[in-house]
């Protein structure tokens, strides 16, 4: 067994033991558990520090990671998830979100988590872990997609599968103020509502359907197409995929937002333009907001 895979196995078993006592309200020192398990199951392990890194890494980011698990699998309260599956997900998400991608590419982290689940969990554990990690990636794309590392551009973009999505900067008038509707994702970013087009749908029709479904608005009018962007998403099943999003400016008179249940989103709110400027957003949608604002100035 490769050192890294063995280290992940030890980290998972150690977290499992720590979690067992933690749920009961008894605190155990994870470092002590890790040391004991390395000595018992892998004496002489060359990369024992990696197991420690995974275990301690989860503890350092436990609140964020558990929050993502809860939102990516909303039908499963975290304490109702099988203990093996729960702790495999914790290790997998730590590597995906906080690990060194040059050392452990995202797809490797996902595959390793699935293998751990199959080895230590039940018959459906591999599918469950794949589904939760896959939800995060299919909904949001690869974390750190704004990075400009050299490796990303070694991909032959013309050969990648391409998906078409429609999105909108949705606004409403509140007296003299203009309010913008944004959705919040499990990585802590605010963005504009978007979704996949169905087979045979034109961009305008598909965008109208997606925005109405995701935001729960009925009264919606597409004012004008204002731009687009494209990014590379990593799907654990199909690999790198080009996602092309066409954005519209859209107006609604509805005041209430009812976010569609989604593993990748956890909130939807109205904001003034000044508030929007202060939000944590993806860099590639800021120009879309600027175009929407310019268009609204023209419309008056």
N, C-alpha and C positions, 0 to 999 in steps of 0.2 A: 504494500500500500504506500502511495506517495506520501512524503512528509506532510505536505499541506493538507491533503485529504484526511490523514490521520489526526492532524492538529485540529481540523474542524470537528472531527468526531469527538475528540476529547473535550473541546470547548462546548459542544452541544450537550454532552453528558454532564459536564460540570454545571452548566447553566440549568439543566434539568433538575439536578440535585439542589442547587441554590434556590430555584424557583419553588420547588416542593416545600421547602421550609419557609420561604418568604410568604407564600400564600397562607400558610398556617400562622403567620405572625411571628415566626422565629427567624432571626437574622443570623446568617452564616457568612463567613469570610470567603468570598469566591476565590481569592488568591490561594488560600489554603486548600480548597477543594481541587483547584487546578493542579497544584503541585502534587497532591496525592494521586490524582488520576494519571498524571504523566508518569510518575514513578511506577504505578501499578500496571498501566496498559501500554506504555511506550518507553521503557527504560532506555536511556541513551538517545532519545529523540533529538535530532539535530536542530529542529526548528520549533522547540517547545515554546519559545517566546511568541510565536504566531498564535498559539492557542490562548496564551495570556492576553495578547492584543485583541483577539476577538471577544473574549469574555469581558475584559475591562472596557472595551470599546462600546459594547452594548450598555453596560452600566452608566457610562458617561453620557449616553444619548437615549437612555431608556424611555423617557417621557415622549420624545419625538417619535421613536420607533414604534412604541406601543400605540400611539395615537394614529400612526399611519396604518397599522394592522387593523385597528378598529374601523377606520374609514374605508379601507380596501375590502373588508369582509364585514359589512354592516349587519348582516344576518347572524353573525357569530360574535356575541360578546366575548372579549378576550379571554376571560376565565373559563368560558365554555369550550374554547378550542382545546383539542387534545394537547396535553403538556409537551409531547415530543414535537408536534407540529408548531406549537406556539414558539418554542425555543429554536427550532430550525429557521422559522421566519425571522426571528430576531437576529440570528447570525447572518442570514441572507441579506436582510435589509441593511444591516450595518455595513456589509461589504459593498453593497450597491450604492449607498448614499454617502458613506464616510470613509471607505477604503481607498487604497491607491489603485486607480484604474489602469495605470501602466503595468502594475504587477498582476492585478486580477481584473480582466475585462468584464463588463457587465454580464455577458452571456455565460462566461465561466462561473461567475458567482451564482447565477440562477441555476445552472446545471448542477453545480456542487450541492446547492440547497435541496434540489429535487432528489439527488442521490442519497443524501443524508435521510431525507424523509422516507424514501423507499427502504433504506437499510434498517432504520430504527422505529418507524411508525407502522400504521396499519395499512390495509389494502388500498385505501383511498388517499393516503397521506401525500404521495407524490403528486397526484392530480390537484389536491387542495393547495399545496404549496405553490405549484406551477400556476394555478389560477389566481392566487392572491398576488404573487410577484408579477404575473402577466397583466393583471388589472392595472397595476401601477404604471407599467410601461406602455400598454396600449392606450390608456387614457391620456398620459402626459408626455410620452416620449422619454428619451434617455435623460436622467438628471444630469445637469451640467451641459445642456445642449448649446449654451452660449459660449462654451469653451472653444478656443481656436487652435487646439493642438494639431500638430502635423498629421497624426495618424488618421484623423477624420477625413482629411482631404486626399487620402490615398484611395478612397472608395471611387469606383467608376460610377458616377451618378447616373449616366445614361442606361446602365444595366440594372439599376435598382428598381424594384416594383414601386409604383406611384399610387398614392391614395389622394382623392379629391375631397376636401372638406369645405364647408361654408361657415362663415362666422359673421358677427355683426357687433358694431358699436351701438348699443341700444340706449336711447335717451328718451326722456319725457320732460315736458315743460311744467315747472312749478312756479306759477306767477312769472316773475322776470328771471328766475333761476332756471338753469338747465341741469338735470340730474342724469348721471350715467349709471347703467347697470353693469356690475362686474361680478364674476364668480371667483371663488377662492379654492385653490387646489391643496392637496395634501402635502405639498412641498413648501407651503407658506407663501405662495405667490398669488396675486390678484391678476386676472386676465379677462378677456372678452369671451362670451359664450360662442361655442363652435361645435360642429359635429360632422360626421361622415354623411356623404350623399348616398342615397340608395340607387340601385341600378335603374337607369332610365330617367332619373330626375335631372332637370336642368339646375344650374347653380342657384338661381333665385328661388325656385320652388323648394329645393332641398334645404336651403338656408332658412327660409320661413318656417318649415316644419321643425327643423332642429331647434331653432331659437324658441319657438312656442313651447316645444316639449321640455326643453331644459330649464327655461325660466318660468314656465307656467303662465305666460302672458297670452291673452286672446287677441286683443286689439294690437296689431302690428303691421306697419307699413315700411317696406324697403324704400328708402329715399334715393340712394345712389350707391353704386359700387365705388369704393374709395381706395382699394389697393389689395395687395396680397403679400404673403410671405411663404417661405418654404423651409422646412427643417428635416433633419434625419432622425427618425424614431427607431428605437431598437425593440423589435417584437421577439419575445423568447422563442416563438415557433417559426416565424418566417425570416428573422434576422433584420438587418437594416432596411428601412423603407422610407422613401421620400413622401413627405406629407405636405401637400400644397393647399393652402387655405386662402380662399377668396373672401375678402371682408366687405361688408356693406354698412352704410349708415342707416339705421332703422329707428323709427319713432313709434312709441306706444303711449296710450293714455292710461294704461293700467298702472296703479300705484303699488300693488302688492306683487312680490316675487315669490314663487313657490318652486324651489330648486328640485329638479327631478332627482330621485335616488340614484346615486352614482358612486362607484368606488374611488373615483379620482377627484371629486369635488365635495366640499363640505359646507359651503355657504354662498349666498348671493345677496348683494346689498346695493342700495342706491348711494351714489356719492356726488358731491359737487365737483367741479373741475379742480378747484384748489385741493380738495381732499384726495382726488385721484393722483395728483402730482406727487403726493407724499407717500403713496402706497408702494410696497415692494412688488415690482412687476418684471416680466421678462423684457429684455432689451428690444427684442424684435417686434414687439407690439406697440412700443412707444411711438414710432413713426405713424402707425395706423391711427392712434389717438390724435396726433397732431393734424393729420389730414381731416379727421372728423371735425375737429375744432375749427379748422379753416373753412370747411364747408358750411358749418353752422353760422359762421360770421357772414358768409356770403348770403345765406338764406335770411339772416336777420331775425 
